[in-house]
Amino acid sequence: MKLIIRFFALIALLAPSGSLAADDVFRHSRTVVLGNVMAVAEDKMRTAVSWLGDRGNTDVAPALILALRYNRPLSAEISHTLSQITGHTGAKTWFDWMLWLEENSQIVPHPSYQQIKLETLTQVDSNFARFLPLSRDARIRPEEVVWGGVAVDGIPALTNPVQSDADAADYLIPGELVFGIEINGDARAYPLRIMDWHEMLNDVIGGVPVSLAYCTLCGSGILFDTGVDGFDEPLVFGSSGLLYRSNKLMFDRNTDSLWNQFTGQPVSGPLAARDMELKMLPVTITSWRQWRAAHPDTRVLSLDTGHVRDYSLGGPYGHYFGSPDLMFPALADGKDRPLKDYVFGIRAVGGAKAWPLEDFRTQPVINDTVGTTNVVLIGNVITRTVRAFERGDLAFERAAPKGALTADGETWEITEAALVNSSGEKLARVAGHVAFWFAWSAFVGSE
């Protein structure tokens, strides 16, 4: 992802206030970050770097780290100066220094930082001014918000997209993966190969307004109910083009508030001060073959999305999904398992827990407890499929991956909404989702 600087966008930048314009820290920091695009002489940029180093205050570290990404000709000098003012010598690149910054929350940026960041990112897209600077009540550190390589809505959301009958979806192959959703008997399939390009879906399923927030970098597709108290209309979401710890920051078109995709909480803007969290709903990743067999009347996302994209298998993230490395910095626990191992996580009353998908290879049924809720998980590592249900005091088992699910000698049918026995008793579905381990450990915990 390369930064394409658009010089004419400088005209649209917000002018710094008089107090900032007269501030030496602001002036030198701005020269270091933006000097390359403003065609400042290299000797003047080096002088600015030296001045900030001699000043010896860590409050300019966030601006210097920003400069590492956007003023690469000075990378060696900037990294040396960062080591000089912080005492940290183990980092060289922007990626390394961002991890250091995430780990050192005590670093408070100079008041000019948000203005410099605004000027930097509005060169890419003036629409970033809708979200930056972050609001004063923001729940995330502004210095950890990074550009994801695209403009606002550069990854276009699909809102009430065209869908077809299963028979008409002849572009799908049986083994490919889809997000499967059923609400109130209304079954839908959203192929991952299309969602890789759009990452955000706004739809109404079974009469319920929902958003499927898919962060490809986190490997997580989370389904949210977007009917929120206090709003006459459902919230409609898009992709801001900004990231926080390698997680997408989505935004609602109702208020232009930024939201953490992984937690379903507003983190900056008009809604940041509200104690609110989107309700999570069940979603299943499975093969098209299995979803269609279980839901012959399913509707399927059409290739007619209104956008020109290469929707062939592999898509835009084939290399990323096949690599053990992260594309953007995120401080996470990689000791217990590789950062990009797939896990299935549940957040329930009193706690949260994640299970490696690989566990389901030898144990297709797992009886466990999350917080105060006893759950049973039925999984298939090959198709990345896990469904979780409440189990009460029952202990479930399955003789074979496709065999009957039983508890105390009684057979239970697996549906999208519940486990159901022959007498009609139901055990409700528990919402959960698949994700890369680094994202779960960073935003929820390491359990």
Secondary structure by P-SEA (a helix, b strand, c coil): cccccccccccccccccccccccaaaaaaaaaaccccccccaaaaaaaaaaaaaaccccaaaaaaaaaaccccaaaaaaaaaaaaccccccccaaaaaaaaaaccccccccaaaaaaaaaaaaacccccccccccccccccccccccccccccccccccccccccccccccccccccccccccccbbbbbbaaaaaaccbbbbbcccbbbbbcccccccbbbbbbcccccccccbbbbbcccccccccccccccccccccccccccccccccccccccbbbbbbbccaaaaaaacccbbbbccccccccccccccccccccccccccccccccccccccccbbbbbbcccccccccccccccccccccccccccbbbbbbccccbbbbbbbccbbbbbcccccccccccbbbbbcccccccccbbbbbbbbbbbbcaaaaaaccccc
